[in-house]
Amino acid sequence: MSAANLSCSNRDPRLLSLGVLAAALAIAAVSARPYAGAWNDGSRLATVECLVDYHTLAIDRSIYVQVPSLGDTAPPYAADEPLLLEHGTADKLLIDGHFYSDKSPVPALLLACLYQTLQVLTGLTAHDRPDLFCYALTLGSSGLAYVVAVWCLFRLGRPLRLSLPLRLLLTASFALSTVALPYARHVNNHILLLGVVAAMTCLVAWLAEGTTWPRIAGLGSLAGLGYSIDLGAGPVLLMCTLALVAWRSRRLVTIALFLTAALPWLALHHAVNYAVGGTFKPANAVAEYFEWPGCPFNPTNMTGTWDHGPGHFVVYAAALLVGKRGFFDHSLPLFLVLPGLMTLLRRG
């Protein structure tokens, strides 16, 4: 079959494509919650609120830190979480007498743009309508990332030459049977990174058709964004993608384009992080910033530091894959990797 005929036969029916997109949008809209569910998303939402309403990254005045007494408005946290309603988020750093979120700042900056737009258009404020504030930001972050991830997985079948029924089955399995679905309920960085990686996977698959500059620039920008979302997985993602681009192109100009596209995100992250914490390393890796009364974190359990012996690290890493906290156990289709790998090995 010629390349033109193959491309034509691999084209998606428009109504079917729109149906996949609409179904993902509907699931995201139904899944998003109008309240923060834990310290994690409360800390992120606090930064967005204070950036727009108080023009500062300090979260001291946020409703997710100083939780208002229950009144006529909806509570910022779930009504059945009395400790959250009493104490607010504990995911915070004390720096020069002010509290700041211990989460990566760039996603909060992007969400602040969304909140500012909504406020200009509708007059929405987090203090007056915490339910609408939380729902809109959850849908605009985790919900959007869920839609992007589902859509990209569906589109991934084209460069991989999968049949349409198999693509639909794969997409439905991913959308409904993995942790992507519950992660769409609250603001979190995990699903943001999932959306970024899903888009990157599509671009990587299309590299087989050629290393065009839009694909390289797109990969670089997405890798840089992923770096700014998660300082654990992000740098690894960036370096591995850079190595892949270098191997596929073997051209310095292509590598330079990739790095140029990634650089703005890296610069933005480290500039904001340094402005707040006075350090280029993650601010939540500075033990002194957790020295505030009642802080549940200390140098033995804080994130951002290495506190594992070789044996403990192996056990800890294995527990993240299988078991009570296992990623595989909570995303059952991933168990298909094992027979799939054996099939690939047999086929060479």
N, C-alpha and C positions, 0 to 999 in steps of 0.2 A: 504494500500500500504506500502511495506517495505521501510525503510530509504534509501536503495540502489536504489530501483526503483524510489523513489521520487527524489533523487539527479540526477539520470540519466534523468528523464523526465523534470527536471528543468534546464538542461544544455542548454546554448545558442547556436544556430546555429552560426558557426564561421563567415560565410560571413555576417550575419546580425549584429553581434557584431562589426566586422570591419567596416561595413557600418555606424553604429552609431558613431563610433570614427572618421571616415573620414569626416562625415558630420559636426561634431563639430569642427574639425580642419579647415575645409574649411570656416565655418562661422567665426571662430576666425581670420583667415588670412584676410578675406575680411573686417572685422569690424575694425581692428586695424588702428589707424590714424598715419600719419607720422609727427605729430606736437603735442605739448602740448596744452590742451584745456583751462587751467585755472591755477590759482595760485597753486592749490593742486598738480597736476602732475608735474608742472614746478619745484616745490620745491623738489619733490622726485628725478626727473631726474637730478637736479643740484647736489645733493649729490653723485649720481652714477658717474657723469662726473668728479667731483673733486676728488673723491676717486681714480679713475684710472689714470686720466691725471695729477693731481697735488698732489696726495698722501696725501690728507687732507680731513677732514670732513667739513671744512669751505667752503662755497659756494660763496665767494666773486667774484671769477674769472669766474664763470659759465656763459655760454651764456643764461641761464634762469634767471640770475640776472642782469648781465651787457649785455643786448641784443645788439648784433652787428648790425650795420646799414645794411639795405637790400642791397645785392649785387648779386653775381652770385650764391650763395648757397641758399637753401630753408630756410625760417625763422623758428626759433625754436617754435614759437607760430603760431596759425592760422592767415592767412593773413588779415582776417576781424576783428581782435581784436587789434585796435590801442593802447589801453591803456596797454595791455600786451607787445606789441612790444616796447613801449616807456619806461615802468617802470619795466618790468619783474615781477617775483613773489613777492608777499608781505607776503607769508607764510614763514617767517624767523624770527630768534631770533638774537639779538645782544648780544654777549657774549665776553667780554674782547677785544672789538674792531673788532671782526670778525662776519660775518653773518653765521648762521647755519640753516638748515632746522628745522622746528618745527614738523616734522613727525617722526614716530617711526623709529629707525635706522636699525633694523635687516633686513627688506625687502630690504633696500638700499644696505646693505652688500651683500645679495644674488644676487641682480641684478648687483652689481659691479663685481662679479665673472663671470657672463655672458658677461658683456661688456669687461672685460679683455680678456676672451677667444676669443671673436669676433675680438678684436683688434690685438691679436697675429696672428690669422688666416688670417685676411683680411686687417689689417692696418686701420680699421675704427676709426675715431675720431669724437667726437660730434661737434667740432668746424668746421670741414671741411664738414661733411655730417650730419647735425642735423636731416634731414628727415629719413635717414636710421637708425641713432642712436635711434631716438624715436620709429620708427616702430618696430625695432628688440626688444627693451626693453619692448614695450607694448605687443607684441606677446609673449615674453618670460615670462611675468608676468601675466597680466590680461587675455591674450589669453589662456595661459596654464591653469590658474585657471578656466576659463570657460570650457575648454575641460574636466578637471578633474571633475568639478561639474556635467556636463552633463553625463559623463561616469559613475560616482558613482551613480547618480540617476537611470540610466538604470540598473546598477548591483544591486541596492537596491531591485529590484523586486524579486530577487532570494530568499533571506532569508525570504522575506515577502510572498512568494508563490503566487505572482500575475501572472495572465496569460500573455502570451507574447504580445497580442494586447493591453492589458491595460498598460503594461510597456512602450510600444512604444508611446502610446497616452500621458502618463504621462511625458515621457522624452521630446517629442516634445512640449508639453505645457510649460514645464519649460524652454526649450532652446529658444523658439521663442516668448513667451508671458509674460515674466517677466523682471525685471530690470537687470537680468544677461546679457542679450544681449547688451544693451547700455553700461553697465559697462565694457564690453570687448573692448571698443573703446580707452580707455586711461588708463594710469598707476594709480591705486588706491588701497587702502587697503581693501575696502569693498568686492571686488570680490576675493581678496586673502583669506580673511576670509571665504567667501562662499565656495571656493574650499576646504579649511581645514575642515569646518564643514560638507560638503558633504561626505568627506572621513571618518570622524569620525562617521557619521550616519550609514554608511555601517558597520563599525566595531562594533558599538553598536548593530546593528541588528543581527550580527553574534555571539554576546555574548550569545544568546539563545542556541547556539550549544555548548557552553563551554567557560570558561575564560582561554584560552590558553595564554602562555606567549607572543607569537608574537602579538596577538590581544591587550593585555594589554600594551605592550611596544609601539605598534603603536599608541594606544589611548593617552598614556602619551606624546609621542613625538609630536603628532599633537596638543594636548591641549597646550603644552608648546609653540609651534610655533604660535598658535592662540593668546596666551597671548602676545607674542612679536609683533604681527601685530597690535592689537588694544587694547589699555589700558583701554578702556571703557567696551567693551563686553568680551575681552579676559580673564580677571580674573574671571568673572562670569562663563564663559564657562569652565575654568579649575576647579573651585570648584564644579560645578554641575557634571562634568564628574567624578571627584574624588569621590564624594558621590555615584554616580551610580556604579562605580567599587567596592567601599567598600560594598555596599548593595548586589551586585550580587555575590561577592566572599567570603566576610566575612573572609578574611585571611590577616594577616599583611604583609606577603611576597608579595602578589599581590599588595597591596597598595604601598609598598616600591618600587616595580618594576615600577609602574605607575609614582611615584614621581621622581625616578631616571631618567626615560626617559624624563620627562619634564624639569628637572633641567638645562641642558645645555642651553636651549633656554632662560630661565629666567635669568641665570647668564650672558649670552651674552648681553641681552637687558640692564640690569641694569649696567653692567660694561661700556658699550659704553655710555649710558645715563649719568653716573656719570663722565666719562672722559670728556664729552663735557660740561655738565651743572653744575657739582659739586653737584648734588642732585640725590637721588634715586627715588624721585617722578618724574612724567613727566616734562621734561624741559619746555614744553609749559604751565605749570601751575605756572611758576615763572613770576610775573607781570613785574619785572625789565627788563626782557629780551625783552620786547616789547617797551621799551623806546628808540625808534629811530625815527628820523624826518620822518613824513609822514605815520607812522604806523597806519593802520586802526583799530587796536585792542587795548583794554584797559581793566582794571579789570572788567568792566561791560559786555563785550561781548567776552572775550577771552575764549578759550576752556580749559578744565582741571580743572575748578573750579565749585563749586555749587553756582548758582545765581538764585534760584527759591524759591518762597514761596510754600506752599502745594497746594494752588489752581492753581497757575500758572503752577506748574509742571504737574498736572493732565491734564490741557488744552494742554500744550505743548506735552505731551506724546500722547494724543489722536490725535493731529494734525499730528503726525508722522505715524499714522495708517490710517486715512481717511482724506479726504479733499485735498486741493491743493498740499500739500507736502506728502500726505498719501501714505504709502508703499503699502497698499492694492489697492489703486486706480491706481497705476502704475504697479501692478502685478495682473491682473484680475483673473487668476486662484485661487488666494488665497481666493476669496470670496466663493469658494467651501468648505472651511473649515467649514462654518456655517452649511450648510445642512449635511456635513459629520459628524460633531460633533453630531448633532441630531440623525443621523443614528446609530452611535456608542453607544449613550446613550440608544436608544431603544433596541439594541441587547445585552446590558449589557456587 
